[in-house]
Amino acid sequence: MIDSWRDAEAAPAPDRTARVRRYSPYVVIRVNLFVDGDSYTGIAGASYEAAGRLAYSLLLWPRPDRSPSGWYWYDPARMRRRIYPDAGIRP
């Protein structure tokens, strides 16, 4: 049986009032997560905060064309994140 407790929680796309931060190719935020019981590595293209939570727009590997890429709430208990280089982005 697949443990769904570790699956990432999907976040809604930001509304028009949200301040969206887009990342350049020189700042890479890698997030390891599970979606529907499968392990993925995601690269963040953007983020926003809402209600004290942080959401990332993630392009998921190993198959970006078939993976469930999209917006996910960041949860340090379920995900592992690495920021390259250390660009002063809040943890």
N, C-alpha and C positions, 0 to 999 in steps of 0.2 A: 504494500500500500504506500502511495506517495504521501509524504508529509507536506501538507499545504501551508503549514505555519511559517515556513521559511520563504515562501513565494513573495516576490515584490508586489507592492500595492500600486495599481495603476492610478495615475493622477489625471485630472482633466486638463485639457489644453488651457493655457492662460487666457483670461478674459482681456478685454481691451484696456482695462485699468491697471493690469498687472505690469510691473516693471520687469521685463525679460532681459536677462544678461546673456549675450551671445559670446561664445569663446572663439578666439582666433586659432589658426592651425599651430600656433606657437605655445598655446596653453592646452595641455591634454589632461582631461580628467577621466580616468578609467574606473569603472565600477563593475565589480563582479556580483552577479545576482542570479536568482532562480525565478523562472516564470513557468507556470504549469509543470513544475517538477523538473524542468530542464535547466542546466547550468549555462549561463551566458556571460560574456564580457561585453560591457557597453562602453562606448565613447560618448561623452556629453557634448552636445552641440550648443546647448542653451540651458538656462535654469531660471526659476522664479520662486519667490516665497509667497506663501498665503497661509494665514492663520497660524503663523509660527512654524510652518513646515517648509521644507525645501524640496522642490521637484526638479528633476533633470529630464531633458529630452535626450534619450539614449538611442544610438544606433547599435544594434546588438549583433555580435558575432557568435557562432562561426559562419552563419549564412545570412548576411544582412538582407538579401533579397527575399528570404523566407522566414526570418526571425520576427518576433513580435515587437519590433522597435516602436518607440513612442515615449510618452511622458510617464515617469514613475516617481513616487514619493521616496525620498532618501530616508533610509532607516538603518542606522549603524548596527543594530542587532541582527539584521538580515543580510546586510551588504558589506562589502569591503571596497574602500575607495582609495585611490592613489592619485595625487596631483603632480604633474610634471610640467615644467620645473616648478619649484616652490615660488609661486608668483604672488604670494600674499593673499590668496583666496582663502576665505574663512573655512575652517575644517567642518 
